Amino acid sequence: MLRLDTRFLPGFPEALSRHGPLLEEARRRLLAKRGEPGSMLGWMDLPEDTETLREVRRYREANPWVEDFVLIGIGGSALGPKALEAAFNESGVRFHYLDHVEPEPILRLLRTLDPRKTLVNAVSKSGSTAETLAGLAVFLKWLKAHLGEDWRRHLVVTTDPKEGPLRAFAEREGLKAFAIPKEVGGRFSALSPVGLLPLAFAGADLDALLMGARKANETALAPLEESLPLKTALLLHLHRHLPVHVFMVYSERLSHLPSWFVQLHDESLGKVDRQGQRVGTTAVPALGPKDQHAQVQLFREGPLDKLLALVIPEAPLEDVEIPEVGGLEAASYLFGKTLFQLLKAEAEATYEALAEAGQRVYALFLPEVSPYAVGWLMQHLMWQTAFLGELWEVNAFDQPGVELGKVLTRKRLAG
């Protein structure tokens, strides 16, 4: 199970009890919006969407020829799929992410791909994302030049069910198009076709992923003492005076998960609240043990302005023993131990060292890095974010702060 550890935050059980009415009211307000048009709470229902799961599987089975999968998308259209595919790719299909518009890497990729064995997936909820449309235009020209009229078999889109330029393009050209439910925003879409389609080509266990997400739903709705998302939301709420929230994951397979969380947290919660005040904390991604050799110096001896969350696996799926090597006596304390024992010891040691330095820190322990556990974790973090939106009195599901940049970009290009 996903387990919260607050051993270095004394008084948290009492704080949970004291703030119980506040948390219950935040949950009540959030759930009261469920089903309302424009509430953007459709992500809660994604783990139960078995019809979309069947549609995704049928498409995967109909296209066994794919050796390279190119996902053209940015923000929530790429961060979730990238995090999950990097962790659970068992198929051998190679994945490439166009979540940028830098020309040199795109040209390098085009020169290496075989168009006959490449599937391109253009992903945009609005269907009008500039970076996605630009990348699509470049790859469309490439597909047509190499495949002629067969190009349509090599392009699939994921977008709004009815509206937007990408939906209109797909219908005009007769392309296969998967729908992102209208009430699901981009950064909450990892368990929609945005993530399920690439994961199907990666050979990931989609059933286990969604089963874990259903467990997160169950705990979110549980009584306060058992509601993990309400507990972690309270931790962030109690520390909202600290401007930095570090999200540090001890798993190389989950190396892209912190970036996904940064968008989820920052774009959802960095807002002007109902009283006209700027609110929010800045999420910082970190990866253990690598960042023990980069950021932990700052985390330990820098300003006491952070709440740190460590995500630590409790067991490996496989392990490797560290063999004894003659002439390396300095490493004798490692001999006979396993790589996972080293990883776990480093995580626990960092956890204790951060607390000893006076930083506010807690841990989320994963049973293992599996689709079930990570599905639970990601859905848990979505619930946490939604609850914080209520506690901080902001709409966690819009992003008005990014619109001006889009307008100014169009103005510069049009000029």
C-alpha positions in Angstrom: 0.0 0.0 0.0 1.0 3.6 -0.4 2.1 4.7 3.1 2.6 8.1 4.6 5.4 8.6 7.1 5.5 11.7 9.3 7.9 10.5 12.0 9.9 13.8 11.8 6.8 16.0 12.0 5.7 15.6 15.6 2.2 16.8 16.4 0.8 15.9 12.9 -1.8 13.5 14.3 -3.1 16.2 16.6 -3.1 18.7 13.7 -5.1 16.3 11.6 -7.7 16.0 14.3 -7.8 19.7 14.9 -8.2 20.6 11.2 -10.7 17.8 10.6 -13.6 20.1 10.0 -11.6 22.2 7.6 -10.6 19.2 5.6 -14.1 17.7 5.5 -15.5 21.0 4.3 -12.8 21.2 1.5 -13.7 17.6 0.4 -17.5 18.4 0.5 -17.0 21.5 -1.6 -14.9 19.7 -4.2 -17.3 16.7 -4.5 -20.3 19.0 -4.7 -19.0 20.2 -8.0 -18.7 16.7 -9.4 -20.9 16.4 -12.5 -21.3 20.1 -13.0 -20.4 21.3 -16.6 -17.0 23.0 -16.5 -16.0 21.5 -13.1 -13.1 19.6 -14.8 -13.4 16.7 -12.4 -13.7 14.0 -15.0 -10.2 12.7 -14.0 -11.9 11.1 -11.0 -13.8 8.8 -13.3 -10.9 7.8 -15.6 -10.0 4.6 -13.7 -13.5 3.2 -14.3 -13.5 3.9 -18.1 -13.3 0.3 -19.4 -14.6 1.2 -22.8 -11.7 3.5 -23.6 -9.3 0.8 -22.4 -10.8 -1.7 -24.8 -10.6 0.9 -27.7 -7.0 1.5 -26.9 -6.2 -2.2 -26.9 -8.0 -2.9 -30.1 -6.0 -0.2 -31.8 -2.7 -1.5 -30.4 -3.6 -5.1 -31.6 -4.4 -3.7 -35.1 -0.9 -2.1 -35.4 1.7 -4.7 -34.5 4.2 -3.2 -37.0 5.1 -0.2 -34.8 8.7 0.0 -33.8 9.0 3.8 -33.1 6.3 5.8 -31.4 6.6 9.6 -31.7 4.4 11.6 -29.3 3.9 15.2 -30.3 2.6 17.1 -27.3 3.7 19.4 -24.6 2.9 19.9 -20.9 0.3 17.5 -19.7 0.1 16.0 -23.1 3.6 14.6 -22.7 4.8 14.6 -19.1 2.4 11.9 -17.8 3.0 9.5 -20.7 6.7 10.1 -20.5 6.9 9.3 -16.8 4.8 6.1 -17.1 6.4 4.8 -20.3 9.9 5.3 -19.0 9.0 3.2 -15.9 7.1 0.4 -17.6 8.1 0.0 -21.2 8.3 -3.8 -21.7 7.6 -4.0 -25.5 10.9 -2.8 -27.1 9.0 -0.1 -29.0 11.2 3.1 -29.0 9.5 6.3 -27.8 10.4 9.8 -28.8 8.8 12.9 -27.4 8.4 16.2 -29.3 7.7 18.4 -26.3 9.7 21.2 -27.7 10.3 23.1 -31.0 14.1 23.1 -31.1 14.9 22.4 -34.8 18.2 20.4 -34.4 16.9 17.6 -32.3 13.8 17.2 -34.5 15.9 17.0 -37.6 18.2 14.5 -36.0 15.2 12.4 -35.1 13.7 12.6 -38.6 17.0 11.4 -40.1 17.0 8.3 -37.9 13.4 7.1 -38.1 12.0 4.6 -40.6 8.7 6.1 -41.6 7.3 2.6 -42.5 7.7 1.5 -38.9 6.8 4.8 -37.2 3.5 5.8 -35.6 3.0 9.5 -34.8 0.6 10.5 -32.1 -0.4 14.2 -32.0 -1.8 15.1 -28.6 -3.5 18.4 -27.6 -6.7 18.8 -25.6 -7.6 22.1 -27.2 -6.3 21.0 -30.6 -4.7 24.5 -31.0 -1.4 24.2 -29.0 1.2 26.0 -31.1 4.1 23.6 -30.4 2.0 20.6 -31.2 0.6 21.9 -34.4 4.1 23.0 -35.5 5.5 19.5 -34.8 2.6 17.9 -36.5 3.0 20.0 -39.6 6.7 19.0 -39.8 6.0 15.2 -39.4 3.0 15.3 -41.7 5.2 16.6 -44.5 7.7 13.9 -43.7 5.1 11.1 -43.7 3.5 12.2 -47.0 6.9 12.5 -48.7 7.9 9.0 -47.7 4.6 7.1 -47.7 2.3 8.9 -50.1 -1.4 8.1 -49.4 -0.5 5.5 -46.8 0.5 8.3 -44.4 -2.9 8.2 -42.6 -2.1 4.8 -41.2 0.9 6.3 -39.4 -0.8 9.2 -37.7 -3.3 9.1 -34.8 -4.5 12.1 -32.8 -5.7 12.5 -29.2 -7.8 15.6 -28.6 -11.1 17.0 -27.6 -14.1 14.8 -28.3 -15.8 17.3 -30.6 -14.1 20.6 -30.9 -10.8 22.2 -31.9 -8.5 22.3 -35.0 -7.0 18.9 -34.4 -10.4 17.2 -34.1 -11.6 18.9 -37.3 -8.4 17.9 -39.1 -8.8 14.2 -38.0 -12.4 14.1 -39.3 -11.6 15.7 -42.6 -8.7 13.3 -43.2 -10.4 10.2 -41.8 -7.8 9.7 -39.1 -8.2 7.6 -36.0 -8.8 10.0 -33.1 -9.0 9.2 -29.4 -11.0 11.5 -27.2 -9.8 13.3 -24.0 -13.0 13.7 -22.0 -14.3 17.2 -22.0 -14.1 17.5 -18.2 -10.4 16.3 -18.1 -7.7 18.9 -18.3 -4.3 18.3 -19.7 -2.3 17.9 -16.5 -4.9 15.6 -15.1 -5.1 13.4 -18.3 -2.3 10.8 -17.7 -4.9 8.0 -17.3 -7.0 9.0 -20.3 -5.9 8.0 -23.9 -3.2 10.6 -23.5 -1.3 8.1 -21.4 -3.1 4.8 -22.1 -2.4 4.8 -25.8 1.4 5.1 -25.6 1.4 2.7 -22.6 -0.4 0.1 -24.7 2.4 0.3 -27.2 4.9 0.1 -24.4 3.4 -3.2 -23.2 2.5 -1.8 -19.7 0.0 -3.5 -17.5 -2.9 -1.0 -18.0 -5.3 -3.0 -15.7 -2.9 -2.8 -12.8 -2.3 0.9 -13.4 -6.0 1.7 -13.3 -6.6 -0.6 -10.4 -4.1 1.4 -8.4 -5.8 4.6 -9.4 -9.1 3.2 -8.2 -7.5 2.5 -4.8 -6.5 6.2 -4.7 -10.1 7.1 -5.3 -11.2 4.8 -2.5 -8.7 6.4 0.0 -9.6 9.9 -1.1 -13.3 9.3 -0.1 -12.5 7.3 3.1 -13.0 8.7 6.6 -10.5 11.4 7.5 -8.2 9.1 9.5 -7.8 6.8 6.4 -7.9 9.5 3.7 -4.3 9.7 2.5 -4.9 12.6 0.0 -6.5 14.7 2.8 -3.5 14.0 5.0 -0.9 15.1 2.5 -3.0 18.1 1.5 -3.0 19.1 5.1 0.8 18.8 5.3 1.2 21.2 2.4 -1.5 23.5 3.8 0.2 23.7 7.2 3.5 24.5 5.5 2.1 27.0 2.9 4.3 29.7 4.5 7.3 27.8 3.1 7.8 28.9 -0.5 9.5 25.7 -1.8 8.1 22.2 -2.0 10.7 19.6 -3.0 9.4 16.4 -4.6 12.2 13.8 -4.5 11.8 10.3 -5.9 14.2 7.5 -5.2 13.7 5.5 -8.4 15.6 5.8 -11.7 12.5 4.3 -13.4 10.5 7.2 -12.1 13.0 9.8 -13.1 10.4 11.8 -15.1 7.7 11.7 -12.4 9.0 14.8 -10.6 8.6 16.9 -13.7 5.0 15.7 -14.1 4.3 16.6 -10.5 5.9 20.1 -10.9 3.4 20.9 -13.6 0.5 19.4 -11.7 1.3 21.4 -8.5 2.5 24.7 -10.0 0.0 25.2 -12.8 -2.9 24.1 -10.6 -2.1 26.1 -7.4 0.0 29.1 -8.3 -2.9 31.5 -8.6 -4.6 34.6 -7.4 -7.1 33.5 -4.7 -10.7 34.7 -4.2 -9.4 37.5 -2.0 -7.1 38.8 -4.7 -4.0 37.5 -3.0 -1.2 35.6 -4.8 -0.9 32.1 -3.4 1.1 28.9 -4.1 4.3 27.2 -3.4 7.0 26.4 -6.0 7.5 22.6 -6.6 11.2 21.6 -7.2 12.0 18.2 -8.8 14.7 16.0 -7.4 15.9 12.5 -8.0 17.6 10.2 -5.5 20.3 9.2 -5.1 21.7 11.5 -7.9 20.6 14.7 -6.3 22.3 13.7 -3.0 25.4 14.8 -5.1 23.8 18.0 -6.4 20.9 19.5 -4.4 20.9 17.9 -1.0 23.8 20.2 0.2 21.4 23.1 -0.3 18.5 21.2 1.2 20.4 20.5 4.4 22.4 23.7 4.9 20.5 26.2 2.8 17.5 28.3 3.9 14.9 26.6 6.0 12.2 27.5 3.5 11.2 24.1 2.2 8.8 21.3 2.7 10.3 18.1 1.3 8.5 15.0 0.2 10.5 11.8 -0.4 9.0 9.0 -2.5 10.7 5.8 -1.5 10.1 2.2 -2.7 10.0 -0.4 0.1 11.0 -3.4 -2.0 12.5 -4.2 -5.5 10.9 -6.3 -8.2 14.4 -7.7 -8.9 17.7 -7.2 -7.1 21.5 -7.5 -7.7 24.0 -8.6 -5.1 27.2 -6.5 -4.9 30.1 -9.0 -5.2 33.3 -9.0 -3.3 36.2 -7.5 -5.3 39.8 -8.0 -4.3 41.7 -4.7 -4.0 38.6 -2.7 -3.2 38.7 -3.2 0.6 37.4 0.4 1.0 34.1 -0.9 -0.3 33.9 -4.0 1.9 30.9 -2.6 3.8 29.0 -3.0 0.5 30.0 -6.6 -0.3 27.2 -9.1 0.1 24.6 -6.3 0.2 22.3 -5.7 -2.7 21.8 -2.6 -4.9 18.4 -2.1 -3.5 19.7 -2.3 0.1 22.1 0.5 -0.8 19.3 2.6 -2.4 17.0 2.2 0.6 19.8 3.0 3.1 20.6 6.2 1.1 17.0 7.2 1.0 16.5 6.6 4.8 19.7 8.3 5.6 18.8 11.4 3.6 15.4 11.5 5.2 17.0 11.5 8.6 19.7 14.0 7.7 17.2 16.5 6.3 15.1 16.3 9.5 18.3 16.6 11.7 19.1 19.8 9.8 15.7 21.3 10.7 14.0 20.9 7.3 10.4 19.9 7.3 10.2 16.5 5.6 7.9 13.6 5.2 7.9 10.4 3.1 5.6 8.5 0.9 6.6 4.8 0.8 5.6 2.8 -2.3 5.3 -1.0 -1.9 7.4 -1.3 -5.1 7.7 0.5 -8.5 4.9 -1.2 -10.2 2.0 0.0 -12.4 -0.4 -0.6 -9.5 1.6 1.4 -7.0 2.4 4.2 -9.5 -1.2 4.4 -10.7 -2.2 4.8 -7.0 0.5 7.5 -6.4 -0.4 9.6 -9.5 -4.1 9.6 -8.8 -3.3 10.3 -5.1 -1.4 13.4 -6.1 -4.2 14.6 -8.3 -6.6 14.3 -5.4 -4.1 16.1 -3.1 -3.9 19.0 -5.7 -7.7 19.2 -6.0 -8.1 19.3 -2.2 -5.4 22.0 -1.9 -7.3 24.1 -4.5 -10.2 24.2 -2.1 -8.0 24.9 0.9 -6.2 27.7 -0.8 -9.4 29.0 -2.5 -8.2 28.8 -6.1 -9.5 27.0 -9.1 -7.0 24.2 -9.5 -8.2 23.4 -13.0 -7.5 26.5 -15.0 -4.3 28.3 -16.0 -5.0 31.9 -16.8 -1.4 32.9 -16.2 -0.2 31.2 -19.3 -2.6 32.9 -21.8 -0.8 36.2 -22.2 2.3 34.4 -23.3 0.3 32.6 -26.0 -1.2 35.8 -27.2 2.1 37.6 -27.4 3.7 34.6 -29.3 1.0 34.8 -31.9 1.4 38.6 -32.2 5.1 38.3 -32.8 4.7 35.6 -35.4 1.9 37.4 -37.2 3.9 40.6 -37.2 
